Amino acid sequence: MTRRPPPHLRRRRLLGAVAVVAGVACVSASFLAWLTLPDGAGGTTSVAGWGAVTGGAQLSGQNINDFLAGYASYRPGLLPVLAGAVAAVAGIVLALAPGGRHPHRVTAALLALCGLVALGVAVLRVLSPDPVGILQSGEGSPGPGPWVTGACGLVLVAVALSVLLGLVDAPPPVRHRGIQPGR
């Protein structure tokens, strides 16, 4: 017969697993399309978070950073990769490392920072999908990359808030009066 872990430990492990999944999804989102634009022939051209061009454009199969020749760089997936990797490690720590009476406050702060970085990059790229300035105003639109990154950032912030609000804290020890008569 196996003994179930206490509820606060199960919640901590679940929140850690959610943080790991959100961190890995944030890393994966950097390889999605971050910029989409019409190719002029009725199709769509997409530029991934690292600059890879796909679709019907003449640049398809190339990297946009090669054409910028050092004047600018298009790598909006860089910060989400870093934030997602750190968040995944923090999620593993949250799920597996034992804690004291108020465990993982520093881990939660790190998860909140990673979530805010991912959310900030996503909002910035949704509002301004062409940071290099090579497109006409309104010509490009954000692809799924910033939207997925923003969702991952929100999940990471929610996990951090859950930890900071005490959902994973151990219950206080129960004190018994004993058998001594009251005086």
C-alpha positions as CSV (number, residue, x, y, z in Angstrom):
1,M,0.0,0.0,0.0
2,T,1.5,3.3,-1.0
3,R,1.0,6.5,0.9
4,R,-0.2,9.6,-0.9
5,P,1.8,12.7,-0.5
6,P,0.1,15.6,1.4
7,P,-2.1,18.0,-0.7
8,H,0.4,20.9,-0.5
9,L,3.1,18.7,-2.0
10,R,0.9,17.5,-4.8
11,R,0.0,21.1,-5.6
12,R,3.7,22.0,-5.6
13,R,4.5,19.2,-8.0
14,L,1.6,20.1,-10.3
15,L,2.6,23.7,-10.4
16,G,6.2,22.7,-11.1
17,A,5.0,20.5,-14.0
18,V,2.9,23.3,-15.4
19,A,5.9,25.7,-15.2
20,V,8.1,23.2,-17.0
21,V,5.5,22.7,-19.8
22,A,5.1,26.5,-20.1
23,G,8.9,27.0,-20.3
24,V,9.3,24.4,-22.9
25,A,6.4,25.8,-24.9
26,C,8.0,29.3,-24.7
27,V,11.2,27.9,-26.1
28,S,9.3,26.1,-28.8
29,A,7.4,29.2,-29.7
30,S,10.6,31.0,-30.7
31,F,10.7,28.7,-33.8
32,L,7.2,29.6,-34.9
33,A,6.4,32.4,-37.3
34,W,6.7,35.8,-35.6
35,L,6.0,37.9,-38.7
36,T,3.6,37.1,-41.5
37,L,3.1,39.2,-44.7
38,P,1.4,38.7,-48.1
39,D,3.8,37.6,-50.8
40,G,2.1,39.4,-53.6
41,A,0.8,36.2,-55.3
42,G,-2.1,35.5,-52.9
43,G,0.1,33.5,-50.4
44,T,1.7,34.3,-47.2
45,T,5.4,34.6,-46.2
46,S,6.4,33.9,-42.7
47,V,9.5,34.8,-40.8
48,A,10.4,32.7,-37.8
49,G,11.7,33.9,-34.4
50,W,15.3,33.3,-35.6
51,G,14.9,34.9,-39.1
52,A,14.1,31.8,-41.2
53,V,11.8,32.8,-44.1
54,T,9.2,30.3,-45.4
55,G,6.3,30.7,-47.8
56,G,6.0,32.0,-51.3
57,A,8.5,34.8,-51.2
58,Q,11.7,34.8,-53.2
59,L,13.6,34.7,-49.9
60,S,11.9,31.4,-48.9
61,G,14.5,29.0,-47.4
62,Q,16.8,31.8,-46.5
63,N,17.5,33.7,-43.3
64,I,16.5,37.3,-43.2
65,N,19.5,38.1,-41.1
66,D,21.8,37.2,-44.0
67,F,20.1,40.0,-46.1
68,L,20.4,42.5,-43.3
69,A,24.2,42.2,-43.5
70,G,24.9,43.3,-40.0
71,Y,22.8,46.5,-40.2
72,A,20.1,45.0,-38.0
73,S,19.1,41.7,-36.6
74,Y,15.8,39.9,-36.6
75,R,15.8,37.4,-33.7
76,P,12.7,38.1,-31.5
77,G,12.8,34.5,-30.3
78,L,16.1,35.0,-28.4
79,L,14.6,36.3,-25.1
80,P,11.8,33.8,-25.0
81,V,14.3,31.0,-25.4
82,L,16.3,32.3,-22.4
83,A,13.2,33.0,-20.3
84,G,11.6,29.6,-21.2
85,A,14.8,27.7,-20.4
86,V,15.2,29.4,-17.0
87,A,11.5,28.9,-16.3
88,A,11.7,25.2,-17.1
89,V,14.7,24.7,-14.7
90,A,12.8,26.7,-12.1
91,G,9.8,24.5,-12.6
92,I,11.9,21.4,-12.1
93,V,13.3,22.9,-8.8
94,L,9.7,23.7,-7.7
95,A,8.5,20.2,-8.4
96,L,11.4,18.3,-6.9
97,A,13.3,20.3,-4.3
98,P,12.0,20.1,-0.8
99,G,11.1,23.4,0.9
100,G,10.8,24.7,4.4
101,R,7.8,26.4,6.0
102,H,7.5,29.0,3.2
103,P,9.1,27.1,0.3
104,H,10.3,28.4,-3.1
105,R,9.7,32.2,-2.8
106,V,12.9,32.8,-4.8
107,T,11.9,30.2,-7.3
108,A,8.5,31.9,-7.6
109,A,10.1,35.3,-8.1
110,L,12.3,33.9,-10.9
111,L,9.2,32.3,-12.5
112,A,7.5,35.7,-12.3
113,L,10.4,37.4,-13.9
114,C,10.6,34.9,-16.7
115,G,6.9,35.2,-17.3
116,L,7.0,39.0,-17.4
117,V,9.9,38.9,-19.9
118,A,8.0,36.5,-22.2
119,L,4.9,38.5,-21.8
120,G,6.7,41.8,-22.5
121,V,8.4,40.5,-25.6
122,A,5.1,39.1,-26.9
123,V,3.2,42.3,-26.4
124,L,6.0,44.3,-28.0
125,R,6.0,42.0,-31.1
126,V,2.2,42.0,-31.4
127,L,2.2,45.8,-31.4
128,S,5.3,46.1,-33.6
129,P,5.8,42.9,-35.6
130,D,8.6,44.5,-37.7
131,P,11.4,45.7,-35.3
132,V,13.9,46.1,-38.2
133,G,11.7,48.6,-40.1
134,I,12.0,47.0,-43.5
135,L,8.3,46.8,-44.2
136,Q,5.8,49.5,-44.9
137,S,3.4,50.5,-42.1
138,G,0.7,47.9,-41.7
139,E,2.2,45.5,-44.2
140,G,3.2,42.8,-41.8
141,S,1.2,41.2,-39.0
142,P,2.3,39.1,-36.0
143,G,2.4,35.3,-36.5
144,P,1.5,32.7,-33.9
145,G,4.9,33.0,-32.1
146,P,4.3,36.1,-30.0
147,W,0.8,34.9,-29.1
148,V,2.1,31.5,-27.8
149,T,4.9,33.3,-26.0
150,G,2.4,35.6,-24.4
151,A,0.2,32.8,-23.2
152,C,3.2,31.0,-21.8
153,G,4.2,34.2,-20.0
154,L,0.7,34.5,-18.4
155,V,0.9,30.9,-17.2
156,L,4.3,31.4,-15.7
157,V,3.1,34.5,-13.8
158,A,0.0,32.6,-12.6
159,V,2.2,29.8,-11.3
160,A,4.5,32.3,-9.5
161,L,1.5,34.0,-7.9
162,S,0.1,30.7,-6.8
163,V,3.4,29.9,-5.0
164,L,3.7,33.4,-3.5
165,L,0.1,33.3,-2.2
166,G,1.0,30.2,-0.2
167,L,-0.8,27.4,-2.1
168,V,2.3,25.2,-1.7
169,D,3.0,26.0,1.9
170,A,2.9,23.2,4.4
171,P,0.1,23.6,6.9
172,P,1.1,24.9,10.3
173,P,1.8,22.2,12.9
174,V,-1.1,21.3,15.1
175,R,-0.4,22.0,18.8
176,H,-2.1,19.9,21.4
177,R,-2.6,21.1,24.9
178,G,-1.6,17.8,26.4
179,I,-3.0,16.4,29.6
180,Q,-1.9,19.1,32.0
181,P,-4.7,20.9,33.7
182,G,-5.2,24.5,32.9
183,R,-4.1,27.0,35.6
